[in-house]
């Protein structure tokens, strides 16, 4: 890692970047299982870098996406998160879904 990359990642960004966060392997897989090869790749993380012009927001979205994929891996249930697009702060988060294919947020 070059100094300029380190500075951008750890000094200029208010969010600590953790590209090593991985979706863990489950005992069983089904049609709703996460594609670990794709999601655990650097290329997947890099796709989040251009969502907004705010690096901290992009990283927050990535981190929450990984948490949701880990939480719902292998299930038909969904989580939902709403972010402030400028700060990356979570406005609303719901991880409790009562029915398959739906979030608990209405």
C-alpha positions in Angstrom: 0.0 0.0 0.0 1.4 3.4 -0.9 1.4 6.3 1.5 -1.2 8.2 -0.5 -3.6 5.2 -0.4 -3.0 4.7 3.3 -3.6 8.4 4.0 -6.8 8.4 1.9 -8.1 5.3 3.6 -7.2 6.0 7.2 -6.7 9.7 7.6 -9.0 11.4 5.0 -11.9 9.1 5.5 -13.9 9.4 8.7 -14.9 5.8 8.4 -12.4 3.0 9.0 -12.4 0.8 5.9 -12.5 -2.9 6.5 -12.3 -4.7 3.2 -11.6 -8.0 5.0 -15.2 -8.3 6.2 -16.4 -11.5 4.7 -19.6 -13.5 4.4 -19.0 -16.7 6.3 -19.6 -20.1 4.9 -22.8 -21.8 6.1 -23.4 -25.5 6.6 -26.1 -25.7 4.0 -26.8 -23.7 0.8 -30.0 -23.1 -1.2 -31.4 -20.8 -3.8 -31.2 -17.9 -1.4 -27.5 -18.4 -0.4 -25.1 -15.6 -1.0 -22.5 -15.9 -3.8 -19.5 -15.8 -1.5 -17.0 -15.7 -4.4 -18.6 -12.5 -5.7 -19.5 -10.7 -2.4 -16.2 -11.4 -0.7 -14.2 -10.0 -3.6 -12.4 -6.6 -3.7 -14.2 -6.0 -7.0 -17.6 -6.1 -5.1 -16.3 -3.7 -2.5 -15.0 -1.4 -5.3 -18.5 -1.2 -6.8 -19.7 0.8 -3.8 -17.0 3.5 -4.2 -18.9 5.4 -6.8 -22.4 5.3 -5.3 -22.2 8.9 -4.0 -19.5 11.6 -3.9 -19.0 10.9 -0.2 -16.5 8.2 0.6 -17.8 7.7 4.2 -21.4 7.2 2.8 -20.2 4.7 0.3 -18.3 2.7 3.0 -21.3 2.8 5.3 -23.5 1.4 2.6 -21.0 -1.4 1.9 -20.6 -2.3 5.6 -24.4 -2.5 6.1 -24.8 -4.4 2.9 -22.3 -7.0 4.1 -24.1 -7.2 7.5 -27.5 -7.7 5.8 -26.1 -10.4 3.4 -24.6 -12.2 6.4 -27.8 -11.9 8.4 -30.1 -13.1 5.6 -27.9 -15.6 3.9 -29.9 -18.6 2.9 -33.3 -17.0 3.8 -36.1 -15.4 1.8 -36.4 -12.6 4.4 -35.0 -9.1 3.9 -33.5 -6.3 5.9 -33.7 -2.6 5.0 -31.5 0.4 5.8 -32.0 4.1 5.0 -28.9 6.3 5.0 -28.3 10.1 5.0 -26.6 10.4 1.7 -24.2 13.1 2.8 -23.0 11.7 6.2 -23.5 8.0 5.8 -25.4 7.9 9.1 -28.2 5.4 9.4 -31.6 7.1 9.5 -33.7 3.9 9.7 -32.7 0.2 10.0 -35.0 -2.7 10.3 -33.8 -6.3 10.6 -37.1 -7.8 11.8 -39.2 -9.2 9.0 -42.4 -11.0 9.9 -43.0 -12.6 6.5 -40.8 -14.1 3.9 -39.9 -11.7 1.1 -40.8 -8.6 3.1 -39.2 -6.2 5.5 -40.7 -5.2 8.8 -40.7 -1.6 7.8 -43.9 -0.1 6.4 
